Amino acid sequence: MVTTPPIIEVRDLTAAYGDFVLLEKISFDIRRGEIFVIIGGSGCGKSTLMKHLIGLIAPAGGEILLDGLNISTAAGTKKAELLKSFGVMYQSGALFGSMTLEENVMLALEEFTDLPVEARQLVARMKLALVGLERFAAHFPSEVSGGMQKRAAIARAMALDPAVLFLDEPSAGLDPVTSAGLDELILNLNHNLGVTFVIVSHELASIYAVADRVIMLDSTKKGILAEGPPADLRDHDNNPGVRAFFHRMPRESIP
């Protein structure tokens, strides 16, 4: 279990769309160097929470601190530094189809650095090598598999050497073997580079394989139903909703 200080602090966060409150006054920390997974049933607010954590949506209340800086209120150079400190892999990969994998990875380098083109190409190839795609740098997204597209999206998210990587449903749409390979990649990047991962997932096999700790959101509670290592919650938590999720059973069948 990772016990390092927090890199992300969420304090009394309320997430709402107009008058509809999805999450109400939730608080939790994400520790530096851990693999932290956000889980829960459909409609509980997993993706909405992720969008708040990366600054796409401003909280209706509370605050989110990344390395002590409020991600919603930071401006100017502080905002720019915050944006460079994390990378995001969206569920579909969100690669630009008209660009090669190398060109996709180079995008952030073109936006946020003054490196010459040769240096940007070198960095892009190094990031692709980290995810096992060095031989596919000149390929377009349509020319590689879905799993390889996810890996390329992770390489792009790592372009600026961020301290935190956010992954939205990385295993979605992948077969079990490809998904297991992606889990192994996440573990290797975490172990070898010390990257903090924040992952939205509902894939139990991947959750057990990679997560140091999870929070389980609940739409009825509008908050956090459970928190801890996934195996501990599976084996010891007596809440019917938690047990139903981890044992893949309808809630009404849980004694």
N, C-alpha and C positions, 0 to 999 in steps of 0.2 A: 504493500500500500504506500502510495506517494504521500509524504507528509511535509512537503516543501511549502513555503508561503504562497498565498494566492496571487495569481497573475490577473484574474478577473474577479471582481466583487460585484454582486448584484444585491441591491438593497431596496426592499419594499417596492419592487417593480410591479406596476400595474400596466397591463397591455389591453387596449380597448380599440374597437372600431366604432367610432361615434359613441352611442350610448351602450353598445354591447361590450361588456367586460368579459374578456377571455381568461385573463390571469389577474389575480388581485393580491397585491402586496406580498410577492414571493421574494425570498432572500436565499442566496447560496453563494459559495465560493468555488472557483475552479483553480486548482493548485498548479503551480508551474511544473511542467514536465509530466503531468498525468494525462491519461486518455479518459476523457469525461464524456459520457453518453447520455443524451436526452431521449427518454422513451415515453411511451404512453399510447393510449388508443387513438383512433382517428378523431380529429376535431378537438383534441385536448390542448392544442397550442404549441406543438413542437416547432413547426416551421416559423410560426409567428415569433416565438422566443428567439430562434436563431436570427431572424431579421432584426430584432432589437439588439442582439449582441454585436452584430456587425454594423449597426448604425443606419440601417435602411429605414427603420421606423423609430420615431421618437416615443419614449414612454409616456403614457398618460399620467404616470406618477412614479416616484422613486428615481433611482439612478443606477447606471452601469459604469463601473470603473475598470479601465484597462491599464495596468501598471500605474494606478493611482490617478489617471486622468479620466474625466467624465466624457464618454464617447459621444454623448448627445450635445454637449455644450462646448466642446473644444472647437477652436477656430484657428484659422491661419496656419502658421508653421506647426503648431501643436496638433492640429487636425491632420495635416499631411503626414506627420510622423506616426500618428495613430494608424492611419490607413496603411502605411508601409509595414506596420508591426504585425499584421495578420494577413493570411491568404484564405480564399474561399473556393471550395469546389461545390458547384451546384449539382442537383440531383441528375440532370441530364448530361452533365459534363459542360454544356454551354460553350463548346468550342466553335470558332468561326469556320464554317465549312469551306470558305474560299481561301483559307490560309493553311499552310502546312502545319504540322505539329510544332516544328521549330519556330515558325512565325507566331503561332499562338502563344508560345511560352515567352517570346520576346516582347510581347505587348507591354507588360508592366515595366520592363527595362527601358522601353522607348518613352514611356510616360513619366517615369520617376527618376531616371538616371541620365547622366551626360556621357555614358560610355559610347565609344565609337562602334560602328556596326559590327566589326570583327569581334570585338569583346562581347557584344550582346549575343552574337551567334555562339561564341564559345560557352558563355554561361548557360544559354538555352540547351545546348547539347549536353552539358554537364548535368543539368536538372533532368533531362530526359534519360540520361544514363542512370541516375539514381532510382528511376522507376522502371528500369529495364527496357527502355524504348530507344536506345541510342541508334539502332539500325533503322528506325522508322522516322527519323527527323524530317525527311523530305516527303513523307506521305501526307495525304489529306485525311481529315477525319473519316470521310466516307470509305476510305481504303483500309481502315483498320477495324478491329472488333469493338464491341461495346465496352468490354473490359479494358482494352487498350485506350479507348477514349477517356475512360475514368482515370487511368494512370496518367495520361497526358494532361488532364485537367488538374491533377495533383501537382504535376511538374510545374504547370503554369502558376498555381497558387504558391509554390515555393520560390518563384523567380527572385524575389527580393529578400530571401532568407528570413522569413517572418518567424516570430517566436511562437505564434499560434496559428494552427490550421483548422478551419471550420469545414466540415464535410457534411453535406446534406444527403442522407440516404445513399451512401456510397455503394451499397450492395444491390440497390434496386435494379431489377431487370437482368441480373446476372445469374448464371447457373452456379450450382454449389461449388464446383471446382474453381471457377474464376473468382467467386466471392472469397473462397478460402485464400487464394493467392493475394487478393487485395488486403485481407486481414493481415497476412504475413508482412506485406509491404508497410502497412501502418505501424505494426509492431517494430519493424526494423528501423523505420525513420524515427520513431519515438526513442528507441534505445540508442541508436547510433548518433543522432543529431540533437537529441534532447527536445524535440518539438512537442509542444503541448497540443493535444487534439481535442476538439469539441465536435462531437458527432451526433447527428440526429439519425436514429435508426429504430426499426421495429423487427429486425432480423435477429431472432434469438441466438442462433449459432454464432453470428458475428459479435453480438453483445457479450456473450460468454468468452469469446476468444480474445477480445481486445480490451474490454472496459476495466479500468481500475475502479471506477465508481460511476453510478448512474443516479439521475433523478427521474422519478416517474411522475408525469403530469396527469391531472385528472380534470375532465371537463365539468363534472358536478361540483367538485371542491373549488374549481377555478384556481388551483394551486398545485403544490407538490404533495403527492400522496405517499411517497417513500423515497429514501435516499440511502445509498450504500453500495458495496460490492454486489454485483448481480447474483452471484451464487449464494451469498448470505440472504438476500431478499427472497430468492427462490426457496431456500431451505428453512428459513426461520420467520419470515414475516407472515402474520396471521390475518392481515387485511384481505378480505375476499377479492377485491379488485386487483391487488398485487399478486395474489396466488393464481387468479384466473389468467393473468397476463403471462406469468412465467411458466405455468403448466399448460398453456394453450387450451384452456377449457372455458366453456360458457360460465359466466359468473354465477348463474343460478344453480349450477351443478356442484359448486364448491361448498363442502359442508361447513 
